[in-house]
Amino acid sequence: MLNKNKFIFLPLVFFIVGGCSHATSNAISPPADTKWVTVEVSNPSKYTRPFPLEVRYISRECQKKRVNGFDGSVDAESSYNVIKVPLQQQNGDKWKGTVAMTGGGECVWSLSAINVGIEYIDATHLGDDLVPGTAVGVTIAFDADAARNGQFDAVAGNDFNYTPKYYPFIKKWNDSPQSTMRDKLYLFGKEDAFWKVKLDYKPNENVLINYNPSIDESKKVLMIFPNKKGKDAMYSFVYPDGSVISSKNTTPDFSKVNGSGGK
């Protein structure tokens, strides 16, 4: 996947001390009675593809010891285990994968968060020299640890449906005298590239996640980099109606492309 390391962690002034409370085993071995998260993705275009699920487990049994850079004290914190779970193509554009809520194993792993999304695999249909940019989707937190930075929206229930509408935008790297990079094709929607959600679910029941995005490529936005550097430098966004708006933001204005309405 092109956009790696998307999970959100609080900045910590720590460094690792060799060893843990006991050796960390990353082996995942779900018990027979585990509940499951079923993820279903609808691929909206022949130019996109769902990426493998990025699944983060947490263990409070296998703790890491770290030295606090402020006062030299030794602290213990939970271990994390990030794995990729491939999605299997079903009929047509439907893809499906399952994730165990209880990862089990020696470290008693439990599900903390999942990344679900799509990315362009081909961009040349919108420009001969275009290359795919980073992915979009949703980060779903299943515990307080994953959502501890406070930037997650709360969603209740064991069935979670996300049907975002995306538009393409092109970063015109070639037009910037400071860059030798190729122009890149991205997607943007009403939410951040990865909408962050904290799921309030019943742990004794299975969970269903349905990610059903759509893409309207009839409306694309061009992003032109400034010709000068400095705090006053601004990007120029060329919208489908021909208007050009300067901004310090690095993503277009969704409402200007989508008009009035929801996601």
BAKE-163817 format. One record per residue (C-alpha): residue number from 1; residue in one letter; y, x negated, z negated. Coordinates in nm, 3 decimals. Example, Ala and Ser with C-alpha at 12.3 -4.5 7.8 and 13.67 -1.06 7.14 Angstrom:
! BAKE-163817
site voti=1, donu=A, Y=-0.450, X=-1.230, Z=-0.780
site voti=2, donu=S, Y=-0.106, X=-1.367, Z=-0.714
***
This chain:
! BAKE-163817
site voti=1, donu=M, Y=0.000, X=0.000, Z=0.000
site voti=2, donu=L, Y=0.347, X=-0.130, Z=0.082
site voti=3, donu=N, Y=0.534, X=-0.037, Z=-0.235
site voti=4, donu=K, Y=0.344, X=-0.199, Z=-0.517
site voti=5, donu=N, Y=0.407, X=-0.211, Z=-0.892
site voti=6, donu=K, Y=0.565, X=0.132, Z=-0.913
site voti=7, donu=F, Y=0.446, X=0.216, Z=-1.261
site voti=8, donu=I, Y=0.732, X=0.221, Z=-1.508
site voti=9, donu=F, Y=0.719, X=-0.007, Z=-1.810
site voti=10, donu=L, Y=0.988, X=-0.066, Z=-2.070
site voti=11, donu=P, Y=1.134, X=-0.419, Z=-2.060
site voti=12, donu=L, Y=0.984, X=-0.623, Z=-2.344
site voti=13, donu=V, Y=1.096, X=-0.962, Z=-2.467
site voti=14, donu=F, Y=0.743, X=-1.090, Z=-2.529
site voti=15, donu=F, Y=0.503, X=-1.349, Z=-2.401
site voti=16, donu=I, Y=0.125, X=-1.344, Z=-2.422
site voti=17, donu=V, Y=-0.064, X=-1.538, Z=-2.684
site voti=18, donu=G, Y=-0.411, X=-1.647, Z=-2.575
site voti=19, donu=G, Y=-0.678, X=-1.402, Z=-2.683
site voti=20, donu=C, Y=-0.696, X=-1.037, Z=-2.785
site voti=21, donu=S, Y=-0.829, X=-0.856, Z=-3.086
site voti=22, donu=H, Y=-1.153, X=-0.875, Z=-2.886
site voti=23, donu=A, Y=-1.227, X=-0.958, Z=-2.526
site voti=24, donu=T, Y=-1.088, X=-0.705, Z=-2.279
site voti=25, donu=S, Y=-1.342, X=-0.554, Z=-2.041
site voti=26, donu=N, Y=-1.194, X=-0.373, Z=-1.741
site voti=27, donu=A, Y=-1.520, X=-0.198, Z=-1.664
site voti=28, donu=I, Y=-1.482, X=0.178, Z=-1.614
site voti=29, donu=S, Y=-1.783, X=0.380, Z=-1.727
site voti=30, donu=P, Y=-1.696, X=0.750, Z=-1.764
site voti=31, donu=P, Y=-1.913, X=0.935, Z=-2.016
site voti=32, donu=A, Y=-2.112, X=1.237, Z=-1.905
site voti=33, donu=D, Y=-1.876, X=1.479, Z=-2.080
site voti=34, donu=T, Y=-1.552, X=1.345, Z=-1.932
site voti=35, donu=K, Y=-1.307, X=1.584, Z=-1.771
site voti=36, donu=W, Y=-1.189, X=1.507, Z=-1.419
site voti=37, donu=V, Y=-0.865, X=1.502, Z=-1.223
site voti=38, donu=T, Y=-0.914, X=1.618, Z=-0.864
site voti=39, donu=V, Y=-0.642, X=1.505, Z=-0.625
site voti=40, donu=E, Y=-0.597, X=1.678, Z=-0.290
site voti=41, donu=V, Y=-0.349, X=1.545, Z=-0.034
site voti=42, donu=S, Y=-0.240, X=1.701, Z=0.294
site voti=43, donu=N, Y=-0.139, X=1.431, Z=0.542
site voti=44, donu=P, Y=0.168, X=1.567, Z=0.725
site voti=45, donu=S, Y=0.169, X=1.346, Z=1.034
site voti=46, donu=K, Y=-0.051, X=1.133, Z=1.256
site voti=47, donu=Y, Y=0.195, X=0.852, Z=1.183
site voti=48, donu=T, Y=0.138, X=0.866, Z=0.805
site voti=49, donu=R, Y=-0.160, X=0.830, Z=0.575
site voti=50, donu=P, Y=-0.226, X=0.885, Z=0.204
site voti=51, donu=F, Y=-0.272, X=0.558, Z=0.020
site voti=52, donu=P, Y=-0.555, X=0.506, Z=-0.233
site voti=53, donu=L, Y=-0.480, X=0.659, Z=-0.572
site voti=54, donu=E, Y=-0.324, X=0.406, Z=-0.808
site voti=55, donu=V, Y=-0.473, X=0.487, Z=-1.146
site voti=56, donu=R, Y=-0.365, X=0.333, Z=-1.476
site voti=57, donu=Y, Y=-0.588, X=0.346, Z=-1.781
site voti=58, donu=I, Y=-0.484, X=0.248, Z=-2.133
site voti=59, donu=S, Y=-0.692, X=0.106, Z=-2.417
site voti=60, donu=R, Y=-0.592, X=0.096, Z=-2.781
site voti=61, donu=E, Y=-0.922, X=-0.067, Z=-2.871
site voti=62, donu=C, Y=-0.866, X=-0.385, Z=-2.670
site voti=63, donu=Q, Y=-0.519, X=-0.489, Z=-2.780
site voti=64, donu=K, Y=-0.318, X=-0.785, Z=-2.660
site voti=65, donu=K, Y=-0.138, X=-1.010, Z=-2.903
site voti=66, donu=R, Y=0.211, X=-1.115, Z=-2.809
site voti=67, donu=V, Y=0.484, X=-1.324, Z=-2.967
site voti=68, donu=N, Y=0.818, X=-1.151, Z=-3.007
site voti=69, donu=G, Y=1.083, X=-1.371, Z=-2.847
site voti=70, donu=F, Y=1.346, X=-1.251, Z=-3.092
site voti=71, donu=D, Y=1.193, X=-1.351, Z=-3.425
site voti=72, donu=G, Y=0.860, X=-1.518, Z=-3.345
site voti=73, donu=S, Y=0.652, X=-1.242, Z=-3.502
site voti=74, donu=V, Y=0.315, X=-1.156, Z=-3.352
site voti=75, donu=D, Y=0.268, X=-0.802, Z=-3.227
site voti=76, donu=A, Y=-0.035, X=-0.619, Z=-3.093
site voti=77, donu=E, Y=-0.005, X=-0.372, Z=-2.806
site voti=78, donu=S, Y=-0.233, X=-0.165, Z=-2.589
site voti=79, donu=S, Y=-0.403, X=-0.308, Z=-2.282
site voti=80, donu=Y, Y=-0.369, X=-0.158, Z=-1.934
site voti=81, donu=N, Y=-0.614, X=-0.141, Z=-1.649
site voti=82, donu=V, Y=-0.484, X=-0.045, Z=-1.303
site voti=83, donu=I, Y=-0.744, X=0.040, Z=-1.040
site voti=84, donu=K, Y=-0.737, X=0.192, Z=-0.693
site voti=85, donu=V, Y=-0.945, X=0.499, Z=-0.617
site voti=86, donu=P, Y=-0.996, X=0.566, Z=-0.244
site voti=87, donu=L, Y=-0.932, X=0.909, Z=-0.103
site voti=88, donu=Q, Y=-1.197, X=1.058, Z=0.125
site voti=89, donu=Q, Y=-1.090, X=1.244, Z=0.437
site voti=90, donu=Q, Y=-1.215, X=1.602, Z=0.440
site voti=91, donu=N, Y=-1.157, X=1.846, Z=0.724
site voti=92, donu=G, Y=-0.863, X=1.755, Z=0.946
site voti=93, donu=D, Y=-0.562, X=1.632, Z=0.751
site voti=94, donu=K, Y=-0.706, X=1.699, Z=0.404
site voti=95, donu=W, Y=-0.790, X=1.406, Z=0.175
site voti=96, donu=K, Y=-0.953, X=1.421, Z=-0.167
site voti=97, donu=G, Y=-1.030, X=1.196, Z=-0.463
site voti=98, donu=T, Y=-1.142, X=1.231, Z=-0.825
site voti=99, donu=V, Y=-1.039, X=1.039, Z=-1.135
site voti=100, donu=A, Y=-1.212, X=1.042, Z=-1.474
site voti=101, donu=M, Y=-0.984, X=1.128, Z=-1.766
site voti=102, donu=T, Y=-1.206, X=0.921, Z=-1.994
site voti=103, donu=G, Y=-1.269, X=0.580, Z=-1.844
site voti=104, donu=G, Y=-1.499, X=0.481, Z=-2.125
site voti=105, donu=G, Y=-1.646, X=0.133, Z=-2.124
site voti=106, donu=E, Y=-1.629, X=-0.122, Z=-2.402
site voti=107, donu=C, Y=-1.252, X=-0.078, Z=-2.432
site voti=108, donu=V, Y=-1.265, X=0.305, Z=-2.440
site voti=109, donu=W, Y=-1.020, X=0.342, Z=-2.152
site voti=110, donu=S, Y=-0.829, X=0.669, Z=-2.120
site voti=111, donu=L, Y=-0.621, X=0.797, Z=-1.830
site voti=112, donu=S, Y=-0.250, X=0.720, Z=-1.859
site voti=113, donu=A, Y=-0.094, X=0.775, Z=-1.513
site voti=114, donu=I, Y=-0.168, X=0.827, Z=-1.144
site voti=115, donu=N, Y=0.038, X=0.746, Z=-0.833
site voti=116, donu=V, Y=-0.017, X=0.980, Z=-0.536
site voti=117, donu=G, Y=0.162, X=0.956, Z=-0.205
site voti=118, donu=I, Y=0.185, X=0.883, Z=0.163
site voti=119, donu=E, Y=0.327, X=0.604, Z=0.376
site voti=120, donu=Y, Y=0.405, X=0.543, Z=0.741
site voti=121, donu=I, Y=0.132, X=0.347, Z=0.916
site voti=122, donu=D, Y=0.319, X=0.342, Z=1.250
site voti=123, donu=A, Y=0.694, X=0.360, Z=1.309
site voti=124, donu=T, Y=0.729, X=0.282, Z=1.679
site voti=125, donu=H, Y=0.743, X=0.649, Z=1.781
site voti=126, donu=L, Y=1.099, X=0.653, Z=1.640
site voti=127, donu=G, Y=1.199, X=0.309, Z=1.769
site voti=128, donu=D, Y=1.024, X=0.032, Z=1.959
site voti=129, donu=D, Y=1.107, X=-0.237, Z=1.705
site voti=130, donu=L, Y=1.065, X=-0.027, Z=1.390
site voti=131, donu=V, Y=0.819, X=-0.121, Z=1.117
site voti=132, donu=P, Y=0.705, X=0.102, Z=0.828
site voti=133, donu=G, Y=0.897, X=0.087, Z=0.503
site voti=134, donu=T, Y=0.772, X=0.172, Z=0.155
site voti=135, donu=A, Y=0.577, X=0.479, Z=0.043
site voti=136, donu=V, Y=0.684, X=0.806, Z=-0.120
site voti=137, donu=G, Y=0.503, X=1.040, Z=-0.356
site voti=138, donu=V, Y=0.474, X=1.128, Z=-0.723
site voti=139, donu=T, Y=0.389, X=0.942, Z=-1.045
site voti=140, donu=I, Y=0.208, X=1.168, Z=-1.289
site voti=141, donu=A, Y=0.198, X=1.063, Z=-1.655
site voti=142, donu=F, Y=-0.085, X=1.196, Z=-1.871
site voti=143, donu=D, Y=0.027, X=1.047, Z=-2.203
site voti=144, donu=A, Y=0.344, X=0.961, Z=-2.392
site voti=145, donu=D, Y=0.298, X=0.590, Z=-2.326
site voti=146, donu=A, Y=0.331, X=0.629, Z=-1.948
site voti=147, donu=A, Y=0.643, X=0.846, Z=-1.987
site voti=148, donu=R, Y=0.808, X=0.647, Z=-2.264
site voti=149, donu=N, Y=1.119, X=0.554, Z=-2.066
site voti=150, donu=G, Y=1.232, X=0.919, Z=-2.082
site voti=151, donu=Q, Y=1.286, X=0.957, Z=-1.706
site voti=152, donu=F, Y=0.994, X=1.195, Z=-1.649
site voti=153, donu=D, Y=1.028, X=1.569, Z=-1.587
site voti=154, donu=A, Y=0.794, X=1.786, Z=-1.794
site voti=155, donu=V, Y=0.549, X=2.008, Z=-1.604
site voti=156, donu=A, Y=0.306, X=2.239, Z=-1.786
site voti=157, donu=G, Y=-0.042, X=2.342, Z=-1.676
site voti=158, donu=N, Y=-0.365, X=2.196, Z=-1.543
site voti=159, donu=D, Y=-0.282, X=2.282, Z=-1.182
site voti=160, donu=F, Y=0.005, X=2.076, Z=-1.043
site voti=161, donu=N, Y=0.138, X=2.152, Z=-0.694
site voti=162, donu=Y, Y=0.401, X=1.933, Z=-0.531
site voti=163, donu=T, Y=0.525, X=2.032, Z=-0.184
site voti=164, donu=P, Y=0.821, X=1.804, Z=-0.105
site voti=165, donu=K, Y=1.007, X=1.801, Z=0.223
site voti=166, donu=Y, Y=1.087, X=1.459, Z=0.364
site voti=167, donu=Y, Y=1.319, X=1.330, Z=0.635
site voti=168, donu=P, Y=1.307, X=0.987, Z=0.800
site voti=169, donu=F, Y=1.578, X=0.731, Z=0.759
site voti=170, donu=I, Y=1.610, X=0.396, Z=0.928
site voti=171, donu=K, Y=1.752, X=0.089, Z=0.760
site voti=172, donu=K, Y=1.931, X=-0.106, Z=1.032
site voti=173, donu=W, Y=1.859, X=-0.456, Z=0.907
site voti=174, donu=N, Y=1.917, X=-0.604, Z=1.253
site voti=175, donu=D, Y=2.280, X=-0.492, Z=1.246
site voti=176, donu=S, Y=2.353, X=-0.698, Z=0.935
site voti=177, donu=P, Y=2.472, X=-1.054, Z=1.003
site voti=178, donu=Q, Y=2.311, X=-1.162, Z=0.673
site voti=179, donu=S, Y=1.963, X=-1.045, Z=0.771
site voti=180, donu=T, Y=1.689, X=-1.155, Z=1.007
site voti=181, donu=M, Y=1.459, X=-0.866, Z=0.911
site voti=182, donu=R, Y=1.340, X=-0.595, Z=1.148
site voti=183, donu=D, Y=1.464, X=-0.237, Z=1.117
site voti=184, donu=K, Y=1.247, X=-0.030, Z=0.884
site voti=185, donu=L, Y=1.151, X=0.337, Z=0.878
site voti=186, donu=Y, Y=1.149, X=0.515, Z=0.541
site voti=187, donu=L, Y=1.111, X=0.869, Z=0.410
site voti=188, donu=F, Y=1.342, X=1.040, Z=0.163
site voti=189, donu=G, Y=1.340, X=1.374, Z=-0.017
site voti=190, donu=K, Y=1.523, X=1.566, Z=-0.283
site voti=191, donu=E, Y=1.368, X=1.363, Z=-0.564
site voti=192, donu=D, Y=1.340, X=0.987, Z=-0.600
site voti=193, donu=A, Y=1.096, X=0.813, Z=-0.370
site voti=194, donu=F, Y=0.841, X=0.866, Z=-0.648
site voti=195, donu=W, Y=0.912, X=1.177, Z=-0.851
site voti=196, donu=K, Y=0.816, X=1.105, Z=-1.213
site voti=197, donu=V, Y=0.635, X=1.389, Z=-1.392
site voti=198, donu=K, Y=0.486, X=1.417, Z=-1.742
site voti=199, donu=L, Y=0.197, X=1.664, Z=-1.725
site voti=200, donu=D, Y=0.153, X=1.890, Z=-2.027
site voti=201, donu=Y, Y=-0.209, X=1.989, Z=-1.976
site voti=202, donu=K, Y=-0.509, X=2.112, Z=-2.175
site voti=203, donu=P, Y=-0.725, X=1.800, Z=-2.230
site voti=204, donu=N, Y=-1.046, X=2.003, Z=-2.262
site voti=205, donu=E, Y=-1.011, X=2.132, Z=-1.903
site voti=206, donu=N, Y=-1.018, X=1.968, Z=-1.561
site voti=207, donu=V, Y=-0.693, X=1.903, Z=-1.375
site voti=208, donu=L, Y=-0.610, X=1.977, Z=-1.009
site voti=209, donu=I, Y=-0.328, X=1.791, Z=-0.833
site voti=210, donu=N, Y=-0.222, X=1.922, Z=-0.493
site voti=211, donu=Y, Y=0.025, X=1.705, Z=-0.300
site voti=212, donu=N, Y=0.129, X=1.886, Z=0.018
site voti=213, donu=P, Y=0.430, X=1.710, Z=0.178
site voti=214, donu=S, Y=0.602, X=1.797, Z=0.505
site voti=215, donu=I, Y=0.813, X=1.577, Z=0.734
site voti=216, donu=D, Y=1.091, X=1.692, Z=0.966
site voti=217, donu=E, Y=1.144, X=1.406, Z=1.211
site voti=218, donu=S, Y=1.395, X=1.607, Z=1.417
site voti=219, donu=K, Y=1.660, X=1.500, Z=1.165
site voti=220, donu=K, Y=1.684, X=1.130, Z=1.091
site voti=221, donu=V, Y=1.948, X=0.924, Z=0.917
site voti=222, donu=L, Y=2.060, X=0.571, Z=1.002
site voti=223, donu=M, Y=2.163, X=0.335, Z=0.722
site voti=224, donu=I, Y=2.389, X=0.048, Z=0.833
site voti=225, donu=F, Y=2.442, X=-0.248, Z=0.604
site voti=226, donu=P, Y=2.794, X=-0.372, Z=0.523
site voti=227, donu=N, Y=2.931, X=-0.671, Z=0.711
site voti=228, donu=K, Y=3.065, X=-0.822, Z=0.391
site voti=229, donu=K, Y=2.932, X=-0.887, Z=0.045
site voti=230, donu=G, Y=3.089, X=-0.810, Z=-0.290
site voti=231, donu=K, Y=3.143, X=-0.520, Z=-0.527
site voti=232, donu=D, Y=3.347, X=-0.327, Z=-0.272
site voti=233, donu=A, Y=3.080, X=-0.346, Z=-0.002
site voti=234, donu=M, Y=2.943, X=-0.006, Z=0.104
site voti=235, donu=Y, Y=2.662, X=0.122, Z=0.322
site voti=236, donu=S, Y=2.728, X=0.352, Z=0.616
site voti=237, donu=F, Y=2.502, X=0.653, Z=0.666
site voti=238, donu=V, Y=2.496, X=0.819, Z=1.007
site voti=239, donu=Y, Y=2.372, X=1.178, Z=0.968
site voti=240, donu=P, Y=2.211, X=1.405, Z=1.229
site voti=241, donu=D, Y=2.537, X=1.599, Z=1.277
site voti=242, donu=G, Y=2.711, X=1.276, Z=1.382
site voti=243, donu=S, Y=2.910, X=1.229, Z=1.063
site voti=244, donu=V, Y=2.936, X=0.883, Z=0.908
site voti=245, donu=I, Y=2.967, X=0.853, Z=0.532
site voti=246, donu=S, Y=3.018, X=0.533, Z=0.336
site voti=247, donu=S, Y=2.841, X=0.501, Z=0.003
site voti=248, donu=K, Y=2.715, X=0.248, Z=-0.250
site voti=249, donu=N, Y=2.391, X=0.444, Z=-0.275
site voti=250, donu=T, Y=2.085, X=0.307, Z=-0.098
site voti=251, donu=T, Y=1.937, X=0.645, Z=-0.001
site voti=252, donu=P, Y=2.091, X=0.926, Z=0.205
site voti=253, donu=D, Y=2.228, X=1.254, Z=0.071
site voti=254, donu=F, Y=1.934, X=1.496, Z=0.094
site voti=255, donu=S, Y=2.153, X=1.808, Z=0.072
site voti=256, donu=K, Y=2.358, X=1.697, Z=0.373
site voti=257, donu=V, Y=2.044, X=1.684, Z=0.589
site voti=258, donu=N, Y=1.854, X=1.974, Z=0.437
site voti=259, donu=G, Y=2.147, X=2.210, Z=0.382
site voti=260, donu=S, Y=2.129, X=2.463, Z=0.102
site voti=261, donu=G, Y=1.794, X=2.535, Z=-0.053
site voti=262, donu=G, Y=1.526, X=2.377, Z=-0.268
site voti=263, donu=K, Y=1.287, X=2.089, Z=-0.227
***
